[in-house]
Amino acid sequence: MSGPRPWKKTKEGTPRDYRIFRVREDEVKDPRNGSLHVRVYIDSVDWVNVIPVTDASQVVLIRQFRFGTWSNTLEIPGGMLEPGEDAATAAARELEEETGYRAREVKPLGWVHPNPAVQGNRCHSFLALGCEKVHGGRPDAGEDIQVELRDRADIPELIRAGEITHSLVVCAFHLDALTRW
């Protein structure tokens, strides 16, 4: 069974740079009838999420203010890959920067496309085991982060109760659960 025919890009728009991503409008041609459509594309580097777990089976979570929802959210550490950086290194770096914890072992859980309708990047998820606090954390300027420890067994209820709502964080916990099935 074949899938939909590939669309053709007829014109690539001029990107507008917003520091953490670039946005452009491209013109594309519908392969079914030749009609032209404008589509928005968000160009971003790959991202990482890391589920940090201590030897006492506590998850190192972060609570921070998010401007999109104008609220404090409960999440796992994560961020953008630096140029030339591999995803596992970025996960370990983000963990330490945001929380002050280091992991004994960082294991890949998989990756997802955050929103293939408008983005082409990937979000890589990792499980960090044997996490220990080594300093107070070094969040980026403009990040207001509080670290919270929660029992690993409580994570499903935090998601069900709507305390953890970030879709990529929920996805990371799902990928983690899949490794145990």
N, C-alpha and C positions, 0 to 999 in steps of 0.2 A: 504494500500500500504506500503510495507516495503522498507527501505532504503538500502544503501550499507552495506555489511557485515563488521563487525569490523576487523580492522587490528590488528595484534599481534606484540608486541615489542619482538624481539628475543635477542637483546643486547643493553644495555644502555651504551653510551659512557662516558668517563671521562669529567666532566664539566671543562671549563676554566672560571675563575672568572674575570670579568671586572668591579667590584665594583658595578655598577648599574644593572647588570644582569649577568647571567652565560649562556654560550653556550656549547652545546654538540651535538655530532653526534650519533644518535641511528640507529640501524639496525631494519627494520620492514619487516614483511612477508605479501605479497599480498594475501588476502583470496581467490581470484579468481583462481590463478594458482600456488601459493606457491613461487613465485619468491621473492628474497630479494632485498631490496632497502635501501640506506642510506638517512636519513632525518635529517636536522638540527633543533634543538629545542632551543629556547631562553627562559630561565627560569627567570622570573621577578616577583617582587611583584606587587600587584594591584596599579593602579594609580588613581588620582583624577584630575578633572578639575572643576573649579568653575566660574560661571558667576556672578560677583559682580555688583549689581545695587544700585545706591544711591536713596534717596527719590525724587531727582530731575530727575529721570529716565535717569541717565547717567550710562554707563557701564564703570567699572574700568578695563582698558586693560593694558597689559604690552608689551613693545617692548624690545626684547633682541636678542643678536647675537646667531645664531644656527650654529653649526659646520657642520652638515649634508648638509645644503644648502649653507653654507658659506655666510650667509646673515642675516640681521636684520629682525625679523618677528614680526607681531602684533598678540598677543594671549591673552588668559585669564590666570589667575594664575592657577597653578597646580603642581603636583609632585607625589612622591611616598609615599605610606603608610609606617609608621614606624612599627617595629614589635609589634604586639598586638593592634595596633591602628585601630579604626573603620573609615570607609570612611568619614563620616560627620565630625568627629573631624579633620581628615587630611585636608579636604577641608577648614575648618575654619583656621587651622594652616597655610596652604600654602598661603591663602589669606592675612593673616596678615604679614607673613614673607616677601612675595614678594612685597606687596604694602603698608603696614602700615594701611590698612583699616580693620575694624571689621564689622560684619554683625549683625543685630538684629535677623535675622531668616535665617536658612540654610535649603533648601528643596531639597530632592533628585529628580532628573529628570530621572534617569535610568542609565544603564551601557551597555557597548559594549565590545566585544573582539577586541582589537586593530588590531591584525593580526592573525587569527586562523590558518593560514598556517604554522606558525612557533612559535607561542606564545600561552600560556594557561591562561595568566592573564586577568584581567578586567580593564577597565577604567570607573570609576564612575563619573557621572556629577551631579553637584549641582547648584541650583540657590540661591544666597545669596542676601537677600533683606535688605533694610535699612542700607546700608554700609556707614560708617563714617570713616574719616581719624583720626587715634589716634596717629600715629608716622610716621617716615620717611621710615619704612620698614627695614627688616633685612635679605636681601638675603643671600643665602649660598655663601661660598667662591667660586670664579670662575663664579658667576652669575653677569652679568652686565645688570641691569634692569632699564628701564625708564617707569614710570607710565603715562598713557594717559587716559583722560576721553572723551568718545564719547557718543552722544545721542543714546539711545537704538533703536530708530526708524531708525538710520543710519546703523545698523549692516548688514541687508541684502545687501545693496549696497556695503559695504566694502568687503563682501564675493564675490559678483558678479564681482566686479572690480579687484579681485585678491589681495587685500590688506591683507585679512585674508586667509591664505592658509593651515594652519596646519589642517590636516584631523580630528583629534580628537577634535579640537576647533570647526570646522564647525559642527561636529556631535553633540557637546554639544548644540550649538545654534539650531540645528534641533530638538533635544529632548525638548528643551525649547519651541519651536514653537508648537510641538505636544501637549504639555500640555494646549495650548490655543485653540486648534481646537475643 
